[in-house]
Amino acid sequence: MCNLVDDFVQLHEISILHSWLGEEKENLMSDRFKGRLVGVVEGCTNPESAEMLDDGETFVFGNCRLGVGYPWFRDGQGLVYLEGEAFVTRARVTRDGRVTVEERRLIEGLTTTLGCDILRTDTEAFPSGTAFIVADGKPVARPDGSGPAEVQPHVLGFDPMTGEIRGRIPLWAGSAIGDRFEPLEMPNGLAIDAAGNFYVTDCPHTSPSTDPAAPPPVSPAVYRIPAAALGPLVREEPGAADQVTRVVMPGYVNGCAVSPIDNVCWAVSCSPLDPVGGGVYRLPMSAFESGVQPPPMWRDLGELDGVCVSRRGTVFATAPLKNEIHAFTADGEHGLITADGLPTRMPADLNVVYPSHLDGEPALMITDIMVGTPPGDCTVSVVAIPGL
């Protein structure tokens, strides 16, 4: 009965969307937006984000354990991460287009492994090619579920080939960023621009209240960390966060990305009470200078998770609860990305990558977080999207 009601509501929403789009109805499912499934990494556990190195073959992604039903958190209704159960995987797209796992557990013992990106320029603190992933956000349960556990949210830098830890950017209470603004609760999205500036989103979900309208424990926001601040932050020097800025996002914020065209940050909103019903935001430097969120570029897409931008200027955003991947082209078209055989059920973050075997054409790295499934039941898919 509930499934039938849910199906009816979803069909009704799609009907309204099609009426609103008018002539764009056919574009939503047009051939221009149909990709080709290159390959799938199976056996993943709630992967949130995957990113490719500049070799056009190697990519990394995080896996994390999610649980529900713990009476000490939101009367058993809230999702929590399990302490120490997260890990990082290294995989590869070969030059003949095969997708394989090279190291299932490259790094172990983390608690959350959400947004990830690759640094593509040398900085004082980290060399080019260092991989980064946001780690150890809240809320957290002990592995046996017996009660809440304490973690220290941070951005983890590591060698993507060996797993060697190269440093951490502290985001916890008592850190420079935590003292200047607020300690981050659940760092989620991560993006790094061409100059080595970092963007980190915080989607705080640790309020114990079951009321979705209850205020968050800290402000949902996108933080901009200049490249020059990385060394002082890692070394925990006084005043290390003086150059850090942020944009507060009233409708909460999930994923973020940087456009390869103009280095501008993009982000998406994700609350069921979001005043714009799911918005895609372009956040220029002026937004970080003022701290004020600009109006969305697109809205009313539902609760969103991931966002990314291709070299042609196509913006992609995922709506996981609808199993939708939206694409907005630079020439004004809007469509849904599809691909025969794509196993995704709840797409989370996604990144545009350029595998060597596609000769300069893009692909999407699509993670399937699929909340509520057992360990090893999720996937990371590589989908070729030529022309976008």
C-alpha positions, 0 to 999 in steps of 0.5 A, spaced: 500 500 500 505 504 501 509 503 495 503 504 491 502 511 494 509 513 494 509 511 486 503 515 485 506 521 488 512 520 484 508 520 478 504 526 480 511 530 481 514 528 474 507 530 471 508 537 474 515 537 472 513 536 465 508 541 465 512 546 468 518 544 462 513 545 457 517 543 450 523 540 455 519 534 456 522 530 451 529 533 452 529 530 459 529 523 456 532 525 450 538 521 446 543 527 448 543 525 455 543 517 454 550 515 456 554 508 456 555 504 462 563 503 461 563 499 468 561 498 475 565 496 481 561 492 485 562 490 493 562 497 495 559 499 502 555 506 502 560 509 497 559 517 497 564 520 492 569 517 487 574 521 483 580 520 478 587 521 478 590 525 472 593 519 469 586 518 466 585 511 469 586 510 477 580 513 481 579 512 489 572 512 493 570 512 500 566 506 503 562 507 510 557 503 514 551 506 516 546 504 521 539 506 524 534 504 530 539 506 535 534 508 541 539 514 543 539 518 537 532 520 535 528 515 538 531 510 533 529 514 527 536 517 525 541 514 521 548 514 524 555 512 522 559 506 525 565 508 528 572 505 525 568 502 519 569 506 513 575 505 508 578 507 502 578 503 495 583 504 489 580 502 482 582 503 475 579 504 468 584 500 464 586 503 457 581 498 454 575 500 458 575 495 463 573 497 470 577 493 476 579 494 483 586 494 485 586 495 493 579 494 496 582 497 503 587 502 501 586 506 508 582 503 514 579 505 520 576 511 518 568 513 521 566 517 515 569 517 508 564 522 504 566 527 499 573 526 495 577 530 490 585 530 488 589 536 488 592 538 482 597 543 483 603 543 488 602 547 495 606 549 501 603 543 505 601 538 499 604 535 493 600 535 486 596 528 486 595 528 493 588 525 494 583 528 499 577 525 503 572 528 508 572 524 514 570 522 521 563 526 521 557 525 526 553 522 528 557 516 530 555 510 533 560 505 536 560 499 532 556 494 537 551 500 537 551 501 544 552 508 544 554 515 541 562 515 539 566 521 539 570 523 533 574 529 530 572 531 523 577 533 518 579 533 511 584 527 510 590 528 505 593 521 502 597 518 497 592 515 492 597 509 490 600 507 497 595 510 502 600 513 506 597 519 510 600 526 508 596 530 513 589 532 516 586 539 515 582 539 522 575 541 522 573 539 530 572 543 536 578 547 538 581 547 531 582 554 528 576 553 523 572 551 529 574 557 533 573 562 528 566 559 526 563 553 528 566 546 529 564 542 523 559 536 524 558 532 518 563 535 513 560 532 506 562 535 500 569 537 498 572 540 492 579 543 490 580 548 485 586 549 480 589 554 484 589 549 490 583 552 494 579 547 498 571 548 499 568 543 504 561 543 506 558 542 512 551 538 513 550 538 520 545 532 522 547 531 530 540 534 533 537 529 537 530 532 535 526 528 531 522 534 529 525 536 522 524 543 523 529 543 529 535 548 528 541 544 526 547 544 532 551 549 527 550 552 521 550 549 514 555 552 510 560 552 504 567 553 507 573 556 502 580 554 505 585 558 501 591 554 499 596 559 503 592 557 509 593 549 508 600 549 511 598 553 518 592 549 518 595 542 518 600 545 523 595 548 527 598 555 528 595 561 531 591 565 526 591 559 521 583 560 519 584 568 518 583 567 511 578 562 511 571 564 509 564 561 508 557 561 505 551 559 510 546 555 506 539 555 510 536 550 506 542 545 508 548 543 503 550 537 501 555 536 495 560 541 492 564 542 486 568 547 482 567 549 475 573 547 470 571 553 466 572 559 471 574 555 478 567 558 481 564 553 486 557 550 485 553 547 491 546 543 492 541 544 497 538 538 501 533 539 506 526 536 506 524 543 509 529 547 503 525 553 502 527 552 494 525 545 494 532 543 492 537 548 489 543 548 485 547 554 487 553 558 483 557 561 489 562 566 486 568 569 490 563 575 492 558 570 495 564 568 500 566 575 501 559 577 503 557 570 506 550 570 503 547 565 499 545 567 492 539 565 489 539 558 486 541 557 478 535 552 478 530 549 484 525 545 485 529 538 483 527 535 490 533 533 495 539 533 492 546 530 493 552 531 488 554 536 483 559 537 478 561 541 472 564 538 465 569 542 461 563 544 456 560 547 462 554 542 463 552 542 470 550 535 473 546 534 480 543 528 483 536 527 486 538 520 490 531 519 493 528 520 486 534 516 483 535 522 478 541 525 475 540 532 472 544 535 466 543 542 465 547 544 458 551 551 457 546 552 451 540 551 456 537 544 455 535 540 461 535 532 461 536 526 465 542 522 464 540 515 463 544 509 461 542 501 459 544 497 465 546 502 470 545 499 477 544 506 481 538 506 486 540 512 490 546 516 486 550 520 491 556 525 489 558 524 482 564 527 479 566 528 471 572 525 469 576 524 463 578 516 462 584 515 457 580 510 453 575 516 451 580 520 448 578 527 451 570 525 452 567 525 459 564 520 463 561 520 470 563 517 476 556 515 480 556 512 487 550 509 489 549 510 497 543 506 497 542 507 505 539 501 509 543 495 505 548 490 508 555 491 507 558 490 500 551 491 496 553 498 493 556 500 487 560 505 483 559 506 476 563 509 470 558 512 465 561 515 458 557 521 456 560 524 450 558 531 448 556 533 455 
